[in-house]
Amino acid sequence: MKERGRRSYEQREAAKRQERREERRQMSGRERKAAKREDRNQAKKERARNKEFARVTYIFVTLFLVMMGYIVYFHLMRSDEFVRSPYNQRQDSLAERIVRGKILDRSGKVLAQTKTRENGKEYREYPYGDMFAHVVGYTARGKTGIEAVENSALLTSNAFFLEKIQTEFKDQKNIGDNVVTTLDVKIQEAAYDALGSSKGAVVAIEPSTGKILAMVSKPDFDPNTVSEEWEDLSSNDDGVLVNRATQGQYAPGSTFKLVTALEYMREDKSFSDYSYKCRGEIKAGSNTIHCYGGKVHGGVDLRDSLAYSCNTSFCNIGSGLKVESFRKTTKELLFDSSLPSDIPYKKSSFALRKDAGPAEKMMTAMGQGQTQVSPYHMALITSAIANSGTLMRPYLVDSVTSHSGTIVSKNRPDKYAELLSAKEAVQLKNYMESVTDYGTASVLGKAGYTSAGKTGTAEYSSDKEKDHSWFVGMANVDNPDIVVSVVIESADGTAKAVNVAKKVFDAYY
């Protein structure tokens, strides 16, 4: 039937064409020309209609593809952000039906839980008060920290279905899932106590997995009383609500000499033959740069330069470095780049210009230029050095469980990036051991574990009288268990970052 219909259509069209040819033969020359013009005009109109139809079709296809692309992007990249948003009204409806779950440390100690007052009103309790304020966060006046990141999980109940039926029958709320973190109360407490009344931050990471063991920021606040003290907290000049561990931006001081040493190793393959005569000072344009404390280190190689944190030696190295290559190395170490982080952070910056003169290059090489970095970022760099050049993706949540302990989901260690080669990492780690063996962090050399690290002093005032104290390092050097990054603002000479790190290492072991 279909074949017969097709033949019939073709026959009709052929007959029409024959009829048009017969009509043309009977026309005068002028009439034939007019008919041809009409045909051409008709053809043009037909082509114009086809083009318009094609244009509209392309527009709709493009819009459809854009819409589908955004749906895929939103599902993969933004859905969690939307779910976690404090402006997502769906969360309010969940809170009406589900008791917010607990946040626990890695051994099961409660860091946050929901309790009920005598009047039946629920409230969030933080048993450790100020100690976990920034990393665990709060739920009053918006949500921060892990409370924000895991908002959806905490308001989801994976209780046994018979239990859910029973609670629904009793018109009671289901109990939300618990979030088990990678944080360790013992290590967090050691870092918190070691900082004392100083402003600053401490980050501790397990380099082989990326587990964040501790994250302390001071000054702090009591998350139990955020609502009552909100006006004072939000207007405080010290920025108590800022998580200095991830959002603080500091000159890295001499900890940046690790980066400078790496760049020098890449540019000069004979770096092991490096030697320099330190006289305690060096000219940088119209300025004179001194070694810290006016010390004169004499003859030093690259190892000694790092161990003694010799400013003049690193100024000498920095003056000869290639700016573009230096910038490339810092980019590979995640400067001016996004960082792997579950909680808010600020990007670090490496601001050495292409046309930088010797003085600027010298200052940058010793960590006193325009470079800005967070303690968290320095912990990531140190973790990569400790882990043979590989940075594992850092994470704060080990697992999500039902309130009865059944595992709902679990995070696994995941490689993030190769920040440097294994050979480079081994060499830097070897140099860092000299810092703790006989250099500026020799206090760690007397501990019952092996260690490696780098101290730093960062000037931040125009009169150069005020310093931030830095330390980054690792313990159990052959197979590092823990990496620590410490910054103490306005260190007074007695508050040393290396002493804080030692107390954290001691607590771990």
C-alpha positions as CSV (number, residue, x, y, z in Angstrom):
1,M,0.0,0.0,0.0
2,K,2.8,2.4,0.9
3,E,4.7,1.7,-2.3
4,R,1.5,2.2,-4.4
5,G,0.8,5.5,-2.7
6,R,4.4,6.7,-3.3
7,R,4.1,5.9,-7.0
8,S,0.7,7.6,-7.2
9,Y,2.2,10.8,-5.7
10,E,5.2,10.7,-8.1
11,Q,2.9,10.3,-11.0
12,R,0.7,13.3,-10.0
13,E,3.8,15.5,-9.5
14,A,5.1,14.4,-13.0
15,A,1.8,15.2,-14.5
16,K,1.9,18.7,-12.9
17,R,5.4,19.4,-14.3
18,Q,4.3,18.2,-17.8
19,E,1.3,20.5,-17.6
20,R,3.5,23.5,-16.6
21,R,5.8,22.7,-19.5
22,E,2.8,22.6,-22.0
23,E,1.6,26.0,-20.6
24,R,5.0,27.5,-21.1
25,R,5.2,26.4,-24.7
26,Q,1.9,28.1,-25.4
27,M,3.1,31.4,-23.9
28,S,4.7,34.3,-25.7
29,G,8.3,35.1,-25.1
30,R,7.4,38.0,-22.7
31,E,5.0,35.8,-20.8
32,R,7.7,33.0,-20.4
33,K,10.1,35.6,-19.0
34,A,7.5,36.9,-16.6
35,A,6.8,33.3,-15.5
36,K,10.5,32.6,-15.0
37,R,10.8,35.8,-12.9
38,E,7.8,34.7,-10.8
39,D,9.4,31.2,-10.4
40,R,12.7,32.8,-9.2
41,N,10.9,35.1,-6.8
42,Q,8.9,32.2,-5.5
43,A,12.1,30.2,-5.1
44,K,13.7,33.1,-3.2
45,K,10.7,33.3,-0.9
46,E,10.8,29.6,-0.3
47,R,14.6,29.7,0.5
48,A,14.0,32.7,2.9
49,R,11.2,30.8,4.7
50,N,13.5,27.7,4.9
51,K,16.4,29.9,6.3
52,E,14.0,31.5,8.9
53,F,12.7,28.0,9.9
54,A,16.3,26.8,10.2
55,R,17.3,29.8,12.3
56,V,14.4,29.3,14.7
57,T,15.2,25.6,14.8
58,Y,18.9,26.3,15.6
59,I,17.9,28.8,18.4
60,F,15.6,26.2,20.0
61,V,18.1,23.4,19.7
62,T,20.8,25.7,21.2
63,L,18.5,26.7,24.1
64,F,17.7,23.1,24.7
65,L,21.3,22.1,24.8
66,V,22.2,25.0,27.1
67,M,19.4,24.0,29.4
68,M,20.4,20.3,29.4
69,G,24.0,21.4,30.0
70,Y,23.1,23.5,32.9
71,I,21.0,20.7,34.4
72,V,23.9,18.4,34.2
73,Y,26.3,21.0,35.6
74,F,23.9,21.9,38.4
75,H,23.5,18.2,39.3
76,L,27.2,17.5,39.4
77,M,28.6,20.8,40.7
78,R,26.0,22.9,42.4
79,S,23.3,20.7,43.8
80,D,25.0,20.1,47.1
81,E,25.6,23.9,47.4
82,F,21.9,24.5,46.9
83,V,20.8,21.8,49.3
84,R,23.2,23.2,52.0
85,S,22.1,26.8,51.4
86,P,20.5,28.4,54.5
87,Y,18.0,30.0,52.2
88,N,16.7,26.6,51.0
89,Q,13.3,26.5,52.5
90,R,13.1,22.7,52.1
91,Q,15.6,22.5,55.0
92,D,13.1,24.3,57.2
93,S,10.5,21.7,56.4
94,L,12.9,18.9,57.1
95,A,13.7,20.4,60.5
96,E,10.0,20.2,61.4
97,R,10.0,16.4,60.9
98,I,13.6,15.4,61.8
99,V,15.7,15.9,64.9
100,R,19.1,17.3,63.6
101,G,21.7,14.6,63.9
102,K,25.0,14.7,65.9
103,I,28.4,15.7,64.8
104,L,31.1,13.4,66.2
105,D,34.9,13.2,66.3
106,R,36.6,10.2,64.8
107,S,36.4,8.3,68.1
108,G,32.7,9.0,68.6
109,K,33.0,12.0,71.0
110,V,30.1,14.4,70.6
111,L,31.0,17.8,69.0
112,A,27.4,18.9,68.4
113,Q,24.0,17.6,69.3
114,T,20.4,18.6,69.5
115,K,18.7,18.7,72.9
116,T,15.2,19.7,74.1
117,R,14.4,22.2,76.8
118,E,11.6,21.7,79.3
119,N,9.3,23.8,77.2
120,G,9.8,21.4,74.3
121,K,11.9,23.7,72.3
122,E,15.0,22.2,70.6
123,Y,18.4,23.8,70.8
124,R,21.9,22.9,69.5
125,E,24.5,22.1,72.1
126,Y,28.3,22.2,71.6
127,P,29.9,20.3,74.5
128,Y,33.5,21.6,73.8
129,G,32.4,25.2,73.5
130,D,35.0,27.4,71.8
131,M,37.4,24.6,70.9
132,F,35.7,23.6,67.7
133,A,33.9,26.9,67.1
134,H,35.1,27.6,63.5
135,V,35.5,24.1,62.1
136,V,32.3,22.6,63.5
137,G,30.4,25.9,63.1
138,Y,26.9,26.8,64.4
139,T,23.3,26.8,63.3
140,A,22.2,30.1,64.8
141,R,22.1,33.2,62.6
142,G,22.8,31.0,59.5
143,K,25.0,27.9,59.3
144,T,28.8,27.6,59.2
145,G,31.5,25.0,59.2
146,I,30.5,21.3,59.2
147,E,27.0,22.3,60.3
148,A,26.6,24.0,56.9
149,V,28.5,21.5,54.8
150,E,26.6,18.5,56.1
151,N,23.3,20.2,56.7
152,S,21.4,17.9,54.4
153,A,22.9,14.7,56.0
154,L,22.1,15.9,59.5
155,L,18.5,16.6,58.5
156,T,18.1,13.2,56.8
157,S,16.9,10.1,58.7
158,N,18.1,6.6,57.7
159,A,16.5,5.1,60.7
160,F,15.0,1.6,60.4
161,F,11.7,1.8,58.5
162,L,9.8,0.2,61.3
163,E,11.2,2.8,63.7
164,K,10.1,5.5,61.2
165,I,6.6,4.1,61.1
166,Q,6.4,4.0,64.9
167,T,7.6,7.6,65.3
168,E,5.1,8.7,62.6
169,F,2.3,6.9,64.4
170,K,3.3,8.6,67.7
171,D,3.5,12.0,65.9
172,Q,7.1,12.3,66.9
173,K,10.2,13.4,64.9
174,N,12.6,10.9,63.3
175,I,16.2,11.2,64.4
176,G,18.6,12.5,61.8
177,D,21.8,10.9,60.7
178,N,25.1,11.5,62.5
179,V,28.2,12.9,60.8
180,V,31.4,11.3,61.9
181,T,34.3,13.6,61.3
182,T,38.1,13.1,60.9
183,L,38.7,15.5,63.7
184,D,40.4,14.2,66.8
185,V,39.5,15.8,70.2
186,K,42.9,15.0,71.7
187,I,44.8,16.7,68.9
188,Q,42.4,19.6,68.7
189,E,42.6,20.2,72.4
190,A,46.5,20.1,72.3
191,A,46.5,22.7,69.5
192,Y,43.8,24.8,71.2
193,D,45.6,24.9,74.5
194,A,49.1,25.4,72.9
195,L,47.8,28.6,71.2
196,G,46.6,29.9,74.5
197,S,45.5,33.5,74.3
198,S,47.4,34.2,71.0
199,K,45.7,35.0,67.8
200,G,46.4,32.5,65.0
201,A,45.6,29.1,63.7
202,V,46.6,25.5,63.6
203,V,45.9,22.9,61.0
204,A,46.8,19.2,61.4
205,I,46.5,16.7,58.5
206,E,47.2,13.0,57.9
207,P,49.2,13.3,54.7
208,S,48.8,9.8,53.5
209,T,45.0,10.1,53.5
210,G,44.1,13.8,53.6
211,K,42.1,13.4,56.8
212,I,42.0,16.7,58.7
213,L,42.8,15.9,62.3
214,A,42.6,19.4,63.8
215,M,41.7,22.9,62.8
216,V,41.9,25.7,65.4
217,S,41.4,29.4,64.9
218,K,41.8,32.2,67.5
219,P,40.3,34.5,68.7
220,D,37.2,32.3,69.0
221,F,33.7,32.3,70.4
222,D,31.2,30.1,72.1
223,P,28.8,28.6,69.5
224,N,26.4,27.8,72.3
225,T,25.7,31.6,72.7
226,V,25.9,32.9,69.2
227,S,22.3,34.2,69.1
228,E,22.6,36.1,72.4
229,E,26.0,37.6,71.5
230,W,25.5,38.1,67.8
231,E,25.8,41.9,67.8
232,D,29.1,41.8,69.6
233,L,30.4,38.9,67.5
234,S,29.5,40.4,64.1
235,S,31.0,43.8,64.9
236,N,34.1,42.6,66.7
237,D,37.3,44.3,65.4
238,D,39.3,41.1,65.9
239,G,37.3,39.1,63.4
240,V,36.4,36.4,65.8
241,L,34.0,34.8,63.3
242,V,36.7,34.4,60.7
243,N,38.3,31.0,60.4
244,R,41.9,32.1,60.3
245,A,43.0,28.5,59.4
246,T,41.4,28.7,55.9
247,Q,40.5,32.4,55.5
248,G,43.4,34.1,57.1
249,Q,45.9,35.7,54.7
250,Y,49.5,36.1,55.9
251,A,53.0,36.7,54.5
252,P,54.5,33.2,54.7
253,G,57.8,34.4,56.0
254,S,60.6,31.9,55.9
255,T,58.3,28.9,55.4
256,F,58.2,30.2,51.8
257,K,61.8,29.3,51.4
258,L,60.6,25.7,50.8
259,V,59.0,27.0,47.6
260,T,62.1,29.1,46.7
261,A,64.3,26.1,47.3
262,L,62.1,24.0,45.0
263,E,62.3,26.5,42.3
264,Y,66.1,26.8,42.6
265,M,66.4,23.0,42.4
266,R,64.3,23.0,39.2
267,E,66.3,25.8,37.6
268,D,69.8,24.7,38.6
269,K,70.5,21.0,38.4
270,S,73.8,21.5,40.3
271,F,71.9,22.9,43.4
272,S,73.7,20.4,45.6
273,D,77.0,22.3,44.9
274,Y,75.5,25.7,46.0
275,S,77.6,27.7,48.4
276,Y,77.3,31.2,49.8
277,K,79.2,33.4,52.3
278,C,76.7,35.0,54.7
279,R,77.9,38.3,56.2
280,G,74.6,39.0,57.9
281,E,73.3,41.5,55.4
282,I,72.8,42.0,51.7
283,K,72.0,45.0,49.5
284,A,68.6,45.0,47.8
285,G,68.5,48.2,45.7
286,S,68.5,51.1,48.2
287,N,67.6,48.8,51.1
288,T,69.7,46.4,53.2
289,I,68.3,43.0,54.2
290,H,69.6,41.4,57.3
291,C,69.5,37.9,58.6
292,Y,67.1,37.5,61.5
293,G,68.5,38.6,64.8
294,G,71.5,40.1,63.1
295,K,73.1,36.7,62.8
296,V,76.1,36.0,60.5
297,H,76.0,32.4,59.3
298,G,79.3,32.3,57.3
299,G,79.7,29.7,54.6
300,V,76.5,27.8,53.9
301,D,75.2,25.4,51.3
302,L,71.5,25.0,50.4
303,R,70.9,22.6,53.3
304,D,72.4,25.0,55.8
305,S,70.6,28.0,54.2
306,L,67.3,26.3,55.0
307,A,68.3,25.0,58.4
308,Y,69.5,28.4,59.6
309,S,66.8,30.2,57.6
310,C,69.6,32.4,56.1
311,N,67.9,35.5,54.6
312,T,70.9,36.7,52.7
313,S,71.5,33.3,51.1
314,F,67.9,33.1,49.9
315,C,68.1,36.7,48.7
316,N,71.1,35.7,46.7
317,I,69.2,32.7,45.2
318,G,66.1,34.7,44.5
319,S,67.9,37.5,42.6
320,G,68.9,34.9,39.9
321,L,65.6,33.1,39.5
322,K,63.5,33.3,36.4
323,V,60.2,35.0,37.3
324,E,58.0,33.1,34.8
325,S,59.4,29.8,36.0
326,F,58.9,30.9,39.6
327,R,55.3,31.8,38.9
328,K,54.8,28.4,37.2
329,T,56.1,26.6,40.2
330,T,53.8,28.5,42.6
331,K,50.9,27.8,40.3
332,E,51.6,24.1,40.5
333,L,51.6,24.5,44.3
334,L,48.1,26.0,44.1
335,F,48.9,29.7,44.5
336,D,46.3,31.9,42.8
337,S,44.2,28.7,42.4
338,S,41.2,27.0,43.9
339,L,42.0,24.8,46.8
340,P,40.4,21.5,47.7
341,S,38.3,22.4,50.7
342,D,34.8,21.6,52.0
343,I,34.6,24.8,54.0
344,P,35.1,28.5,52.9
345,Y,38.6,29.6,52.2
346,K,40.6,32.4,50.6
347,K,42.9,31.9,47.6
348,S,46.6,32.4,48.3
349,S,48.4,34.9,46.0
350,F,51.9,35.1,44.5
351,A,52.3,38.7,43.2
352,L,55.8,38.7,41.8
353,R,55.6,40.8,38.6
354,K,57.3,39.8,35.3
355,D,59.3,43.1,35.4
356,A,60.3,42.7,39.0
357,G,63.6,44.1,39.9
358,P,66.3,42.3,42.1
359,A,65.0,43.9,45.4
360,E,61.5,42.6,44.8
361,K,62.7,39.2,43.8
362,M,64.9,39.0,46.9
363,M,62.1,39.9,49.2
364,T,59.8,37.4,47.6
365,A,62.3,34.6,47.7
366,M,62.7,35.0,51.5
367,G,58.9,35.2,52.0
368,Q,58.6,38.9,52.7
369,G,57.2,40.2,49.4
370,Q,53.5,40.6,48.4
371,T,52.9,36.8,48.7
372,Q,49.9,35.9,50.9
373,V,48.9,32.5,52.1
374,S,46.7,30.7,54.6
375,P,47.8,28.2,57.2
376,Y,45.6,25.6,55.5
377,H,47.4,26.1,52.2
378,M,50.8,25.7,53.8
379,A,49.5,22.5,55.4
380,L,48.6,21.2,51.9
381,I,52.0,22.0,50.5
382,T,53.7,20.3,53.4
383,S,51.4,17.3,53.1
384,A,52.5,16.9,49.5
385,I,56.1,17.0,50.5
386,A,55.5,14.5,53.2
387,N,53.6,12.2,50.8
388,S,56.2,11.9,48.0
389,G,54.8,14.8,46.1
390,T,51.2,13.7,46.1
391,L,48.5,15.8,47.7
392,M,45.6,13.7,48.9
393,R,42.3,15.4,48.8
394,P,41.7,16.8,52.3
395,Y,38.4,16.0,54.0
396,L,36.7,16.6,57.3
397,V,33.9,14.0,57.1
398,D,34.8,10.3,57.5
399,S,31.3,8.9,57.3
400,V,27.6,9.5,57.7
401,T,25.7,7.0,59.9
402,S,22.2,6.5,61.1
403,H,21.6,7.3,64.7
404,S,21.9,3.6,65.5
405,G,25.4,3.5,63.9
406,T,24.6,1.9,60.5
407,I,27.0,3.4,57.9
408,V,25.0,5.4,55.3
409,S,28.1,6.7,53.3
410,K,31.8,6.7,53.8
411,N,34.6,8.8,52.3
412,R,37.7,7.2,51.1
413,P,41.2,8.7,50.6
414,D,41.5,10.2,47.1
415,K,44.4,11.6,45.2
416,Y,44.0,15.3,44.4
417,A,47.2,16.3,42.5
418,E,50.9,15.8,42.1
419,L,52.3,19.1,43.3
420,L,55.9,18.1,42.9
421,S,57.9,15.0,41.9
422,A,58.8,12.2,44.4
423,K,62.5,13.0,43.9
424,E,61.9,16.7,44.7
425,A,59.8,15.8,47.8
426,V,62.5,13.5,49.1
427,Q,65.1,16.2,48.7
428,L,63.0,18.9,50.4
429,K,62.1,16.6,53.2
430,N,65.8,15.8,53.7
431,Y,66.6,19.5,53.9
432,M,63.7,20.0,56.3
433,E,65.2,17.4,58.7
434,S,68.3,19.7,59.1
435,V,65.9,22.4,60.4
436,T,64.9,20.2,63.3
437,D,68.3,18.5,63.7
438,Y,70.5,21.5,64.1
439,G,68.6,24.5,62.8
440,T,65.9,26.9,63.9
441,A,63.5,24.1,65.1
442,S,66.1,22.1,67.0
443,V,63.6,21.9,69.9
444,L,62.0,19.1,68.0
445,G,65.2,17.2,67.6
446,K,65.0,16.1,71.2
447,A,61.5,14.5,70.9
448,G,60.9,10.8,70.9
449,Y,59.9,10.8,67.2
450,T,61.6,12.0,64.1
451,S,60.5,15.3,62.6
452,A,61.2,17.7,59.7
453,G,59.9,21.2,59.2
454,K,60.5,24.9,58.5
455,T,60.2,27.9,60.8
456,G,59.2,31.3,59.6
457,T,59.1,34.9,60.8
458,A,56.9,37.3,58.8
459,E,57.1,41.0,59.3
460,Y,53.8,42.7,58.8
461,S,54.1,46.3,60.2
462,S,55.6,49.3,58.4
463,D,58.1,49.8,61.2
464,K,59.2,46.1,60.9
465,E,58.9,45.7,64.7
466,K,56.0,43.2,64.7
467,D,56.2,39.6,63.4
468,H,54.1,36.6,62.8
469,S,55.6,33.3,63.9
470,W,55.2,30.3,61.5
471,F,56.0,26.6,61.5
472,V,55.2,23.9,59.0
473,G,56.4,20.3,59.5
474,M,55.8,16.6,59.8
475,A,56.5,13.8,62.3
476,N,57.8,10.3,61.7
477,V,59.8,11.4,58.7
478,D,60.3,8.1,57.0
479,N,56.5,7.5,56.8
480,P,54.9,10.7,58.0
481,D,51.9,10.3,60.3
482,I,50.9,13.9,60.7
483,V,51.6,17.3,59.2
484,V,51.1,20.5,61.2
485,S,50.9,24.2,60.0
486,V,50.9,26.9,62.7
487,V,50.8,30.7,62.5
488,I,50.9,33.0,65.6
489,E,50.0,36.6,65.0
490,S,52.1,39.3,66.7
491,A,54.4,36.8,68.3
492,D,56.2,38.4,71.3
493,G,59.3,36.3,71.2
494,T,58.0,33.7,73.7
495,A,55.1,32.5,71.6
496,K,56.8,30.4,69.0
497,A,54.9,28.4,66.4
498,V,57.4,25.5,66.6
499,N,56.5,25.1,70.3
500,V,52.8,24.8,69.4
501,A,53.6,22.2,66.8
502,K,55.6,20.2,69.2
503,K,52.7,20.0,71.6
504,V,50.5,18.8,68.8
505,F,53.0,16.2,67.8
506,D,53.4,15.1,71.4
507,A,49.6,14.7,71.7
508,Y,49.5,12.5,68.6
509,Y,52.1,10.1,69.9
